Amino acid sequence: MNEKYRGSRTLTHKWRGMKLSQDGMNPEETGYDVKKLLEIGEASVALPTGFEVHPRIKKMFIQAREKNLAAG
């Protein structure tokens, strides 16, 4: 890897002033219904019956989201 590489700037410059919850346990109040956000999250990983996802994609993306939903 190139020693001068400092990672992607995709988010670092665009989101520089963004304020994040420090511990992840006390999210900022957005005014949006938490139950609705959870429904959206669940829908983002729902697959049609019989749809087969490539195992690597499932491991990298879908299982991580399902795990986060179960914890929340």
PLY file of the C-alpha trace (Angstrom):
ply
format ascii 1.0
element vertex 72
property float x
property float y
property float z
element edge 71
property int vertex1
property int vertex2
end_header
0.00 0.00 0.00
1.13 3.53 -0.70
2.66 5.01 2.49
1.24 8.44 1.65
-2.34 7.12 1.50
-4.39 8.65 4.31
-7.71 6.99 3.61
-10.70 8.15 1.70
-11.63 11.83 1.87
-15.19 10.99 0.93
-16.57 11.79 4.37
-13.72 13.54 6.14
-14.09 16.90 4.44
-17.84 16.87 3.83
-18.79 15.91 7.37
-16.03 17.73 9.27
-18.40 19.70 11.55
-20.85 16.85 12.16
-21.58 16.26 15.84
-21.85 12.60 16.86
-23.01 10.94 20.05
-19.83 10.06 21.92
-20.89 6.72 23.36
-23.49 5.68 20.80
-25.94 5.04 23.61
-27.50 8.50 23.77
-28.45 9.46 20.23
-29.37 13.02 19.47
-33.07 13.81 19.27
-34.02 14.14 15.62
-37.76 14.54 15.97
-38.32 11.39 13.90
-40.21 8.43 15.35
-37.75 5.76 16.55
-40.18 2.93 15.73
-40.42 4.18 12.15
-36.61 4.30 11.90
-36.44 0.71 13.12
-39.01 -0.31 10.50
-36.89 1.34 7.81
-33.80 -0.46 9.09
-35.55 -3.83 9.05
-36.88 -3.19 5.55
-33.35 -2.41 4.37
-32.30 -6.01 5.00
-35.54 -7.77 4.05
-35.18 -9.99 1.00
-37.86 -11.39 -1.27
-38.71 -15.05 -0.72
-36.34 -17.28 -2.66
-33.79 -14.52 -3.32
-30.25 -15.82 -2.86
-27.57 -13.35 -1.82
-23.91 -14.05 -2.58
-22.39 -15.39 0.68
-19.70 -12.71 0.83
-22.25 -9.91 0.40
-24.47 -11.49 3.04
-21.60 -11.77 5.50
-20.25 -8.27 4.91
-23.47 -6.28 4.76
-26.67 -8.08 5.66
-25.55 -10.03 8.73
-23.97 -6.91 10.24
-27.22 -4.95 9.80
-29.31 -7.78 11.22
-26.99 -7.98 14.22
-27.32 -4.22 14.83
-31.10 -4.39 14.58
-31.24 -7.25 17.09
-29.05 -5.32 19.53
-31.11 -2.12 19.22
0 1
1 2
2 3
3 4
4 5
5 6
6 7
7 8
8 9
9 10
10 11
11 12
12 13
13 14
14 15
15 16
16 17
17 18
18 19
19 20
20 21
21 22
22 23
23 24
24 25
25 26
26 27
27 28
28 29
29 30
30 31
31 32
32 33
33 34
34 35
35 36
36 37
37 38
38 39
39 40
40 41
41 42
42 43
43 44
44 45
45 46
46 47
47 48
48 49
49 50
50 51
51 52
52 53
53 54
54 55
55 56
56 57
57 58
58 59
59 60
60 61
61 62
62 63
63 64
64 65
65 66
66 67
67 68
68 69
69 70
70 71
